[in-house]
């Protein structure tokens, strides 16, 4: 037995016990006749006292940071004046009777300390060292605890965990598939799943009325801080349910996990916003409601004032909206205003109008002259503005207004410190559009996926404007971040074919891509629905990180490459020949 106890386990009550420990040397303090070694494993640190005269020269030479050793000794209490109160093992130490050098270490690329500032590229290239740091080990343990809590909660409520295939059929789900060539069936390809969507619906047809899976998913899309080419989600599906049943299960699960793993208490039922309400008030379908700065509609006033930009926007069926920044006038220098305008333009706005509310109730702005005295008074009342406030306006198409002001309110919340000390906020956004307009193609495309049940307006009037049709779908949002999406699914083949048709998917393509699903629906598919939430995002938010790479053991870079292994890499000629593939030109993979 290499160890009887872990390095974080020993306490004063272990005094007098003979123990065996094994781990990594964290620090060495050589006092000549004695060496004090902090021995580390993922459970903690313990001080080991070593007499170098009892060791071989090879062993003494190997006693340096990150070498792996095993020791045996009798636990003894430290004198009162030598107790380390900052360490749970600080009341004891272990004088070593035996020391075994299990594996010497080269000098590591960086210290295994949380305080060390490292570039992400260095951390990812030497991830096995980075993962030794206490903060990363805590992150991985919290992730483990969260997954365990998920499994325990759902299993106790008769959910069955079932794995679905990783190698499957390419399907149009929105993002690009990762394709895997087949050696056996030359010229054909598997796809790595973007989600287990079709298989979990088939499981409902198969009678497993409560399914879940901690699922690995793959999407070949542009990456950012909260996206990876491969990610993990909690996938869940239930039969004989409506929206309220999904809400009840997920709220119970989320509140249980937050309480048991992160000591965060939230109340149920969670707040709900319809998609339209979220967009109107916050300019986002994943609103952060922990602060104000809500959007205010100024259509009526804008249609009557003399400011032509506002009037023409309303006349062309656009929108004019504003947000009030309490006390923001004093800090709104010309430099700050230009910076905010540049930010709004990155989100599609043509400009950003502004007004400062002076102490006398007057408005200071280049556009204030276009508003009569009564209109200025009306504006102040509508905006609930007070002296010292800053008003910011965007006039454009509805999509642009919401995108620009929605992003701007989030930016201002960070700049003004409005999020500091705020508790976590979970909420539902419901009644999403079934379709969204793709400006490039000029077509309406599915806003979620083509298996989402439409609401009753779809059945009442097939000639209805597609933009007006709602879906029986819902998102779970945490602190302004979409954790996951779900919906009540289509379970009848005739309706599924009709939805495919309205989305421009021909019967031939539908039969080729989804024939197995349509066939299954003809054999007694129950009404069903579900949801999937991103585990990486959830853990990152609750631990206070913006990047999910901090809570993934071996993540990819923003260029979808692995600095540790060098993936993706070239295939050799023999492999390509077996797969009937030929590389047309050399393509280099570089960091952006």
JONOR-V77480 format. One record per residue. N is the residue number from 1. RES is the residue in three letters. PSI is psi as a letter, one per 20 degrees, with the letter a starting at -180 (none if undefined). OMEGA is omega in degrees with one decimal (none if undefined). D_FIRST is the distance of its C-alpha to the first C-alpha in Angstrom with 1 decimal. Layout:
N_RES_PSI_OMEGA_D_FIRST + N_RES_PSI_OMEGA_D_FIRST
This chain:
1_UNK_o_-178.6_0.0 + 2_UNK_h_177.1_3.8 + 3_UNK_q_174.7_5.5 + 4_UNK_h_-178.2_7.0 + 5_UNK_r_174.2_10.3 + 6_UNK_r_-175.4_12.4 + 7_UNK_i_178.8_15.0 + 8_UNK_j_-169.5_17.8 + 9_UNK_h_-168.7_16.7 + 10_UNK_p_178.5_17.3 + 11_UNK_a_-177.2_20.8 + 12_UNK_h_179.6_23.0 + 13_UNK_i_176.7_22.1 + 14_UNK_j_-177.9_18.6 + 15_UNK_p_178.9_20.4 + 16_UNK_i_-180.0_19.4 + 17_UNK_p_173.0_15.8 + 18_UNK_p_-175.8_13.0 + 19_UNK_q_171.3_10.5 + 20_UNK_p_-179.7_8.0 + 21_UNK_q_175.2_9.6 + 22_UNK_q_179.6_10.0 + 23_UNK_a_-178.4_13.4 + 24_UNK_q_175.0_16.9 + 25_UNK_p_179.8_19.3 + 26_UNK_g_175.4_22.1 + 27_UNK_q_175.9_24.5 + 28_UNK_p_174.6_24.8 + 29_UNK_o_-175.3_27.4 + 30_UNK_o_178.9_28.2 + 31_UNK_k_178.5_30.3 + 32_UNK_f_-179.4_30.6 + 33_UNK_i_177.6_29.1 + 34_UNK_q_173.9_26.3 + 35_UNK_p_177.0_24.5 + 36_UNK_o_-175.9_23.7 + 37_UNK_p_168.7_21.2 + 38_UNK_o_-178.3_21.0 + 39_UNK_p_-171.6_17.5 + 40_UNK_p_161.8_17.8 + 41_UNK_a_-174.2_16.2 + 42_UNK_i_179.6_18.3 + 43_UNK_i_179.7_18.0 + 44_UNK_a_-177.8_19.6 + 45_UNK_q_173.7_19.8 + 46_UNK_q_179.1_18.8 + 47_UNK_p_177.0_20.5 + 48_UNK_p_179.1_18.6 + 49_UNK_p_-174.3_20.9 + 50_UNK_p_172.1_20.5 + 51_UNK_o_-174.5_22.9 + 52_UNK_h_-178.6_23.8 + 53_UNK_i_-179.8_25.3 + 54_UNK_j_-174.3_22.0 + 55_UNK_q_172.1_20.9 + 56_UNK_r_179.0_22.2 + 57_UNK_h_179.9_24.9 + 58_UNK_g_-179.9_23.0 + 59_UNK_g_178.8_20.1 + 60_UNK_g_179.5_22.8 + 61_UNK_h_-179.6_24.7 + 62_UNK_i_-178.9_21.8 + 63_UNK_n_178.9_21.3 + 64_UNK_r_-173.8_23.5 + 65_UNK_p_176.3_23.5 + 66_UNK_j_168.1_21.2 + 67_UNK_q_-179.3_19.1 + 68_UNK_p_-179.5_15.4 + 69_UNK_r_169.5_13.4 + 70_UNK_q_180.0_10.3 + 71_UNK_q_170.0_11.2 + 72_UNK_q_179.2_10.8 + 73_UNK_r_179.8_14.0 + 74_UNK_p_-178.5_16.1 + 75_UNK_p_174.9_17.6 + 76_UNK_q_179.9_21.4 + 77_UNK_q_174.0_24.3 + 78_UNK_q_172.0_26.5 + 79_UNK_q_-176.6_30.2 + 80_UNK_h_-177.6_32.4 + 81_UNK_i_179.3_34.0 + 82_UNK_j_-179.5_30.7 + 83_UNK_p_176.2_29.3 + 84_UNK_n_-174.5_28.9 + 85_UNK_i_-178.5_30.5 + 86_UNK_i_-176.6_29.9 + 87_UNK_p_-177.3_26.1 + 88_UNK_h_176.6_24.4 + 89_UNK_j_-170.8_21.9 + 90_UNK_i_-179.7_25.0 + 91_UNK_i_-177.0_25.4 + 92_UNK_r_169.9_22.3 + 93_UNK_r_-177.8_20.5 + 94_UNK_o_171.1_17.6 + 95_UNK_p_-173.2_18.8 + 96_UNK_p_171.2_16.2 + 97_UNK_h_179.6_15.8 + 98_UNK_q_175.6_13.7 + 99_UNK_p_178.1_14.0 + 100_UNK_p_175.6_12.8 + 101_UNK_o_-176.3_15.1 + 102_UNK_h_178.2_13.3 + 103_UNK_o_178.0_16.7 + 104_UNK_q_-178.7_20.0 + 105_UNK_q_166.2_22.3 + 106_UNK_r_175.0_26.0 + 107_UNK_o_-175.7_28.1 + 108_UNK_r_-178.5_27.9 + 109_UNK_h_178.1_31.2 + 110_UNK_r_178.6_31.2 + 111_UNK_q_178.8_29.4 + 112_UNK_m_-177.1_26.8 + 113_UNK_q_177.5_29.0 + 114_UNK_h_-174.5_31.1 + 115_UNK_i_-176.0_34.1 + 116_UNK_p_177.9_34.4 + 117_UNK_p_-175.1_37.4 + 118_UNK_q_172.3_36.8 + 119_UNK_q_-179.5_39.0 + 120_UNK_h_-179.1_37.8 + 121_UNK_g_177.7_38.1 + 122_UNK_g_-179.7_35.7 + 123_UNK_g_-176.9_33.2 + 124_UNK_h_179.4_33.5 + 125_UNK_h_179.8_33.4 + 126_UNK_l_-172.8_30.1 + 127_UNK_h_179.7_28.8 + 128_UNK_h_174.2_25.1 + 129_UNK_g_179.7_25.7 + 130_UNK_h_-178.7_28.0 + 131_UNK_i_174.6_25.5 + 132_UNK_h_-176.9_23.1 + 133_UNK_p_-176.4_25.9 + 134_UNK_h_-177.8_25.5 + 135_UNK_h_179.5_28.7 + 136_UNK_h_177.7_27.8 + 137_UNK_h_175.1_24.4 + 138_UNK_g_178.4_26.5 + 139_UNK_g_-178.7_29.0 + 140_UNK_h_179.2_26.5 + 141_UNK_h_177.3_25.0 + 142_UNK_h_177.0_28.6 + 143_UNK_g_178.1_29.4 + 144_UNK_g_-179.1_26.5 + 145_UNK_h_179.0_27.7 + 146_UNK_g_179.6_31.2 + 147_UNK_g_178.7_30.5 + 148_UNK_g_178.5_28.6 + 149_UNK_g_176.8_31.6 + 150_UNK_g_-176.8_34.0 + 151_UNK_g_-178.8_32.3 + 152_UNK_g_-177.2_32.2 + 153_UNK_g_-176.0_35.8 + 154_UNK_h_178.7_37.3 + 155_UNK_h_179.6_35.5 + 156_UNK_i_179.4_36.7 + 157_UNK_k_170.2_40.2 + 158_UNK_k_169.9_40.2 + 159_UNK_q_179.8_39.5 + 160_UNK_p_178.5_37.9 + 161_UNK_p_-177.9_35.6 + 162_UNK_p_176.6_36.9 + 163_UNK_p_176.8_36.3 + 164_UNK_r_-172.0_39.4 + 165_UNK_q_171.8_40.0 + 166_UNK_h_175.3_39.2 + 167_UNK_o_-174.3_41.8 + 168_UNK_a_-176.3_45.1 + 169_UNK_p_174.0_48.8 + 170_UNK_p_178.7_50.2 + 171_UNK_q_179.6_52.0 + 172_UNK_n_-179.2_54.1 + 173_UNK_j_176.5_52.1 + 174_UNK_g_179.4_53.2 + 175_UNK_r_178.0_50.8 + 176_UNK_q_176.8_50.4 + 177_UNK_q_161.5_48.0 + 178_UNK_p_-176.9_45.4 + 179_UNK_q_178.7_46.6 + 180_UNK_o_-179.5_44.6 + 181_UNK_q_178.7_46.8 + 182_UNK_p_176.4_46.6 + 183_UNK_h_-174.9_46.4 + 184_UNK_g_-178.5_47.6 + 185_UNK_n_-173.3_50.4 + 186_UNK_p_177.7_52.0 + 187_UNK_j_178.8_53.5 + 188_UNK_r_-172.9_51.8 + 189_UNK_q_162.4_49.0 + 190_UNK_r_169.1_46.3 + 191_UNK_q_171.0_45.8 + 192_UNK_p_-169.7_42.7 + 193_UNK_p_169.9_43.4 + 194_UNK_h_173.4_44.8 + 195_UNK_r_176.5_43.9 + 196_UNK_k_-168.1_43.4 + 197_UNK_g_-174.4_46.9 + 198_UNK_h_-178.2_48.6 + 199_UNK_h_180.0_45.7 + 200_UNK_h_173.5_45.1 + 201_UNK_h_176.4_48.9 + 202_UNK_h_176.8_48.6 + 203_UNK_h_175.2_45.9 + 204_UNK_g_175.7_48.5 + 205_UNK_h_-177.4_51.0 + 206_UNK_i_174.4_48.3 + 207_UNK_j_176.5_48.2 + 208_UNK_n_-164.2_44.8 + 209_UNK_i_175.7_46.5 + 210_UNK_o_-176.3_43.6 + 211_UNK_q_166.0_41.4 + 212_UNK_r_179.5_38.9 + 213_UNK_p_167.4_36.6 + 214_UNK_n_-163.4_34.5 + 215_UNK_p_170.6_36.5 + 216_UNK_p_-177.6_36.3 + 217_UNK_q_-171.9_39.8 + 218_UNK_p_176.7_41.6 + 219_UNK_p_179.7_44.8 + 220_UNK_n_-176.5_46.5 + 221_UNK_r_178.5_48.2 + 222_UNK_p_-173.0_48.9 + 223_UNK_q_172.4_45.9 + 224_UNK_a_-171.5_45.8 + 225_UNK_h_-176.5_43.4 + 226_UNK_k_177.3_42.8 + 227_UNK_q_174.4_42.9 + 228_UNK_q_178.2_40.6 + 229_UNK_h_171.5_41.3 + 230_UNK_p_-174.4_38.4 + 231_UNK_r_-176.5_37.6 + 232_UNK_p_177.5_36.1 + 233_UNK_q_168.5_38.3 + 234_UNK_o_-178.3_38.2 + 235_UNK_p_-172.4_40.7 + 236_UNK_p_178.2_42.4 + 237_UNK_q_-178.8_45.4 + 238_UNK_q_176.6_47.3 + 239_UNK_q_177.3_50.2 + 240_UNK_l_-176.9_53.3 + 241_UNK_r_167.6_53.0 + 242_UNK_a_-173.8_55.1 + 243_UNK_g_-176.2_54.2 + 244_UNK_h_178.4_53.8 + 245_UNK_g_178.0_51.1 + 246_UNK_g_-179.8_49.1 + 247_UNK_g_-176.1_49.6 + 248_UNK_g_-179.6_48.5 + 249_UNK_g_-175.8_45.2 + 250_UNK_h_178.1_44.4 + 251_UNK_g_177.0_45.4 + 252_UNK_g_179.5_43.2 + 253_UNK_g_-176.3_40.2 + 254_UNK_g_-179.4_40.8 + 255_UNK_h_177.1_41.4 + 256_UNK_g_-178.4_38.3 + 257_UNK_g_-178.0_36.1 + 258_UNK_g_-178.6_37.8 + 259_UNK_g_-172.1_37.5 + 260_UNK_h_-174.8_33.9 + 261_UNK_h_-173.8_32.4 + 262_UNK_j_179.8_34.8 + 263_UNK_l_177.5_36.5 + 264_UNK_p_-178.8_39.8 + 265_UNK_p_174.6_42.5 + 266_UNK_q_-178.4_45.4 + 267_UNK_q_176.0_48.2 + 268_UNK_q_4.5_49.3 + 269_UNK_q_178.4_51.5 + 270_UNK_q_175.7_50.9 + 271_UNK_q_177.2_54.1 + 272_UNK_q_172.8_55.8 + 273_UNK_p_169.6_58.1 + 274_UNK_r_177.6_60.0 + 275_UNK_g_-178.4_59.9 + 276_UNK_g_-179.7_63.5 + 277_UNK_g_179.1_62.9 + 278_UNK_g_-179.1_59.8 + 279_UNK_g_-177.8_61.8 + 280_UNK_g_-174.0_64.9 + 281_UNK_h_-172.1_63.2 + 282_UNK_i_179.8_60.3 + 283_UNK_j_-175.6_61.1 + 284_UNK_q_174.3_57.8 + 285_UNK_j_173.1_56.3 + 286_UNK_m_-169.4_53.0 + 287_UNK_q_169.8_54.5 + 288_UNK_o_-173.8_52.8 + 289_UNK_j_-178.8_54.6 + 290_UNK_i_178.8_53.0 + 291_UNK_r_-177.1_56.1 + 292_UNK_d_-178.4_59.8 + 293_UNK_l_-178.9_61.8 + 294_UNK_q_179.2_62.9 + 295_UNK_p_179.0_65.4 + 296_UNK_p_-179.3_69.0 + 297_UNK_p_-178.0_71.5 + 298_UNK_k_-173.9_74.8 + 299_UNK_g_-175.7_76.6 + 300_UNK_g_-179.8_79.7 + 301_UNK_g_-178.9_80.2 + 302_UNK_h_-179.2_79.4 + 303_UNK_i_-176.3_82.1 + 304_UNK_i_-175.5_84.7 + 305_UNK_r_-177.6_84.0 + 306_UNK_j_178.9_85.7 + 307_UNK_o_-169.4_82.5 + 308_UNK_h_178.7_83.0 + 309_UNK_g_180.0_79.4 + 310_UNK_g_-176.0_78.5 + 311_UNK_g_-178.5_81.6 + 312_UNK_h_177.6_81.3 + 313_UNK_g_178.8_77.6 + 314_UNK_h_179.9_78.6 + 315_UNK_h_178.9_81.6 + 316_UNK_k_176.8_79.3 + 317_UNK_k_172.7_77.0 + 318_UNK_a_-178.4_74.4 + 319_UNK_q_171.1_72.7 + 320_UNK_o_-179.7_73.0 + 321_UNK_r_-178.2_70.2 + 322_UNK_r_170.1_69.1 + 323_UNK_q_179.2_66.4 + 324_UNK_p_177.4_67.1 + 325_UNK_o_-177.5_64.9 + 326_UNK_p_178.4_65.5 + 327_UNK_j_-174.3_66.4 + 328_UNK_i_-174.4_65.8 + 329_UNK_g_-174.3_69.3 + 330_UNK_h_-176.9_68.8 + 331_UNK_i_-174.7_65.8 + 332_UNK_m_175.3_67.5 + 333_UNK_r_178.3_68.9 + 334_UNK_h_179.0_70.3 + 335_UNK_g_180.0_67.2 + 336_UNK_g_-179.0_65.0 + 337_UNK_g_178.8_67.4 + 338_UNK_h_178.1_67.4 + 339_UNK_g_178.2_63.6 + 340_UNK_h_178.2_63.6 + 341_UNK_g_178.0_66.3 + 342_UNK_h_177.9_64.4 + 343_UNK_g_179.4_61.3 + 344_UNK_h_179.8_63.5 + 345_UNK_h_176.7_64.9 + 346_UNK_i_178.0_61.5 + 347_UNK_k_171.1_61.4 + 348_UNK_i_-177.8_64.9 + 349_UNK_q_176.4_67.3 + 350_UNK_h_179.8_70.4 + 351_UNK_r_179.4_70.5 + 352_UNK_o_177.7_69.7 + 353_UNK_q_-176.8_72.6 + 354_UNK_q_172.2_72.2 + 355_UNK_p_171.9_74.0 + 356_UNK_p_176.8_73.6 + 357_UNK_o_-177.7_74.8 + 358_UNK_r_-177.2_76.8 + 359_UNK_h_-179.0_77.3 + 360_UNK_j_-177.9_80.8 + 361_UNK_j_178.8_79.4 + 362_UNK_r_179.5_80.7 + 363_UNK_p_176.9_78.8 + 364_UNK_o_-178.6_78.3 + 365_UNK_q_175.1_77.8 + 366_UNK_h_-177.6_79.7 + 367_UNK_i_-177.3_80.0 + 368_UNK_h_-177.8_81.1 + 369_UNK_i_-179.1_84.7 + 370_UNK_j_179.7_84.5 + 371_UNK_p_178.6_83.9 + 372_UNK_r_-179.6_86.8 + 373_UNK_g_179.7_86.5 + 374_UNK_h_178.2_86.1 + 375_UNK_h_175.4_83.5 + 376_UNK_g_178.0_81.5 + 377_UNK_g_178.6_81.7 + 378_UNK_g_179.1_80.5 + 379_UNK_g_179.5_77.6 + 380_UNK_g_179.9_76.5 + 381_UNK_g_-179.1_76.7 + 382_UNK_h_-178.5_74.9 + 383_UNK_i_-175.5_72.1 + 384_UNK_l_-173.9_72.0 + 385_UNK_q_177.6_72.2 + 386_UNK_r_179.5_72.7 + 387_UNK_p_180.0_73.7 + 388_UNK_i_-179.9_71.1 + 389_UNK_q_174.1_69.6 + 390_UNK_p_178.0_69.1 + 391_UNK_p_-179.0_70.1 + 392_UNK_p_-171.7_68.8 + 393_UNK_q_168.9_70.5 + 394_UNK_p_177.9_69.9 + 395_UNK_o_-177.1_72.6 + 396_UNK_a_171.4_71.8 + 397_UNK_q_-177.6_70.7 + 398_UNK_g_-177.8_68.6 + 399_UNK_g_-178.2_65.5 + 400_UNK_g_179.8_65.9 + 401_UNK_g_-178.8_66.7 + 402_UNK_g_180.0_63.6 + 403_UNK_g_-175.8_61.3 + 404_UNK_g_-178.0_62.7 + 405_UNK_h_176.9_62.9 + 406_UNK_g_177.9_59.7 + 407_UNK_h_-177.7_57.8 + 408_UNK_h_179.9_59.9 + 409_UNK_h_176.6_59.1 + 410_UNK_g_178.4_55.3 + 411_UNK_g_-179.0_55.9 + 412_UNK_h_179.0_58.0 + 413_UNK_g_177.6_55.5 + 414_UNK_g_-178.1_52.9 + 415_UNK_h_-175.2_55.6 + 416_UNK_j_178.6_56.9 + 417_UNK_k_-176.9_53.5 + 418_UNK_i_-177.6_54.3 + 419_UNK_i_-175.9_50.7 + 420_UNK_p_178.0_49.2 + 421_UNK_j_-179.4_47.9 + 422_UNK_p_176.3_48.9 + 423_UNK_r_177.4_46.8 + 424_UNK_q_-179.9_45.5 + 425_UNK_o_173.7_48.2 + 426_UNK_p_176.2_47.7 + 427_UNK_r_175.3_50.7 + 428_UNK_p_167.0_52.2 + 429_UNK_p_-170.7_54.8 + 430_UNK_r_172.8_56.7 + 431_UNK_l_176.8_59.7 + 432_UNK_q_171.8_59.1 + 433_UNK_q_174.6_61.7 + 434_UNK_h_-178.5_61.3 + 435_UNK_q_167.5_62.7 + 436_UNK_q_-174.8_62.8 + 437_UNK_p_176.4_65.4 + 438_UNK_o_-174.8_64.3 + 439_UNK_h_-179.6_66.8 + 440_UNK_g_-177.0_66.1 + 441_UNK_i_-176.1_67.0 + 442_UNK_j_-177.9_69.2 + 443_UNK_r_169.7_67.5 + 444_UNK_p_-177.8_65.7 + 445_UNK_q_-179.3_62.1 + 446_UNK_p_179.5_59.4 + 447_UNK_h_-179.5_58.0 + 448_UNK_e_170.3_54.8 + 449_UNK_r_-170.8_54.6 + 450_UNK_j_-178.5_57.1 + 451_UNK_j_-177.9_55.4 + 452_UNK_p_179.7_56.3 + 453_UNK_p_174.2_58.8 + 454_UNK_r_173.7_62.0 + 455_UNK_a_-172.4_63.7 + 456_UNK_h_-178.5_67.0 + 457_UNK_h_178.6_69.1 + 458_UNK_h_-176.5_68.0 + 459_UNK_h_-175.6_69.6 + 460_UNK_h_-174.3_72.7 + 461_UNK_o_-178.7_74.0 + 462_UNK_i_179.5_72.9 + 463_UNK_j_-179.3_75.2 + 464_UNK_q_175.4_73.4 + 465_UNK_p_-177.4_72.3 + 466_UNK_h_-178.7_68.8 + 467_UNK_i_-177.6_67.7 + 468_UNK_i_-177.5_68.7 + 469_UNK_p_178.3_66.5 + 470_UNK_q_175.8_63.4 + 471_UNK_q_174.7_60.1 + 472_UNK_m_-176.0_58.1 + 473_UNK_r_-173.6_55.2 + 474_UNK_q_176.4_53.2 + 475_UNK_q_172.1_50.8 + 476_UNK_p_-172.6_48.2 + 477_UNK_p_177.2_48.5 + 478_UNK_o_176.8_46.2 + 479_UNK_k_178.4_47.7 + 480_UNK_j_178.1_50.1 + 481_UNK_p_176.8_47.5 + 482_UNK_o_176.5_47.8 + 483_UNK_h_-178.3_44.5 + 484_UNK_r_-178.6_45.7 + 485_UNK_q_176.5_48.7 + 486_UNK_r_-179.7_49.7 + 487_UNK_r_162.3_52.7 + 488_UNK_p_-173.3_54.3 + 489_UNK_q_168.7_54.6 + 490_UNK_p_-179.9_57.5 + 491_UNK_j_177.6_57.1 + 492_UNK_p_-176.5_60.6 + 493_UNK_h_-179.0_61.3 + 494_UNK_g_178.6_64.9 + 495_UNK_h_179.1_63.8 + 496_UNK_g_177.5_61.0 + 497_UNK_h_179.0_63.5 + 498_UNK_g_178.7_66.0 + 499_UNK_g_174.6_63.4 + 500_UNK_g_-177.9_62.6 + 501_UNK_g_-178.8_66.3 + 502_UNK_i_178.9_66.9 + 503_UNK_j_176.6_64.1 + 504_UNK_j_176.7_65.7 + 505_UNK_o_-176.1_63.4 + 506_UNK_r_178.2_65.7 + 507_UNK_h_-179.6_65.4 + 508_UNK_g_179.2_64.6 + 509_UNK_g_178.9_61.7 + 510_UNK_g_179.9_60.5 + 511_UNK_h_-179.8_60.6 + 512_UNK_g_-174.8_58.8 + 513_UNK_h_-170.6_56.0 + 514_UNK_j_-177.5_55.7 + 515_UNK_h_-179.5_57.4 + 516_UNK_h_178.8_54.3 + 517_UNK_g_179.2_54.2 + 518_UNK_h_177.1_58.0 + 519_UNK_g_-178.4_57.8 + 520_UNK_h_-179.5_55.0 + 521_UNK_i_179.8_57.1 + 522_UNK_i_-178.1_59.8 + 523_UNK_l_172.6_57.7 + 524_UNK_l_176.3_57.4 + 525_UNK_p_179.8_55.4 + 526_UNK_q_169.1_54.9 + 527_UNK_p_-176.4_55.5 + 528_UNK_r_178.6_52.3 + 529_UNK_r_-177.7_50.9 + 530_UNK_a_-177.1_47.8 + 531_UNK_q_171.8_46.2 + 532_UNK_p_178.0_43.5 + 533_UNK_q_-178.3_42.0 + 534_UNK_o_-178.6_40.2 + 535_UNK_g_-179.9_36.7 + 536_UNK_g_-179.7_36.4 + 537_UNK_g_-177.4_39.6 + 538_UNK_g_-178.6_38.7 + 539_UNK_g_-178.8_35.5 + 540_UNK_g_-178.9_37.2 + 541_UNK_g_-175.6_40.2 + 542_UNK_h_176.2_38.2 + 543_UNK_i_173.5_36.1 + 544_UNK_k_179.9_39.3 + 545_UNK_q_172.7_39.2 + 546_UNK_h_-178.1_42.1 + 547_UNK_p_178.6_40.1 + 548_UNK_i_177.5_37.7 + 549_UNK_h_179.8_35.9 + 550_UNK_i_-177.2_34.1 + 551_UNK_j_176.0_32.4 + 552_UNK_p_-174.1_31.7 + 553_UNK_g_-175.8_28.6 + 554_UNK_m_-176.7_30.6 + 555_UNK_r_172.7_34.3 + 556_UNK_r_176.1_37.4 + 557_UNK_r_176.7_40.0 + 558_UNK_i_176.3_43.5 + 559_UNK_j_178.4_44.5 + 560_UNK_k_177.5_42.1 + 561_UNK_q_179.1_40.0 + 562_UNK_o_-178.4_36.4 + 563_UNK_h_-179.8_36.1 + 564_UNK_g_-174.8_32.5 + 565_UNK_i_-176.3_33.1 + 566_UNK_j_178.2_36.9 + 567_UNK_q_-1.3_37.8 + 568_UNK_q_-179.6_40.4 + 569_UNK_r_-178.6_41.1 + 570_UNK_q_172.4_43.7 + 571_UNK_q_-179.6_43.5 + 572_UNK_r_-174.0_44.4 + 573_UNK_h_-178.9_47.7 + 574_UNK_g_178.0_46.3 + 575_UNK_g_179.4_44.5 + 576_UNK_g_-180.0_47.7 + 577_UNK_g_178.5_49.8 + 578_UNK_h_-177.8_47.6 + 579_UNK_j_-179.2_48.1 + 580_UNK_l_-179.8_51.8 + 581_UNK_q_176.7_51.5 + 582_UNK_p_178.6_53.3 + 583_UNK_p_-176.8_52.8 + 584_UNK_h_-179.3_56.3 + 585_UNK_q_179.2_55.5 + 586_UNK_p_177.9_52.7 + 587_UNK_p_179.9_51.2 + 588_UNK_q_177.5_49.1 + 589_UNK_o_-177.6_46.5 + 590_UNK_q_175.2_46.7 + 591_UNK_q_179.2_45.7 + 592_UNK_none_none_48.7
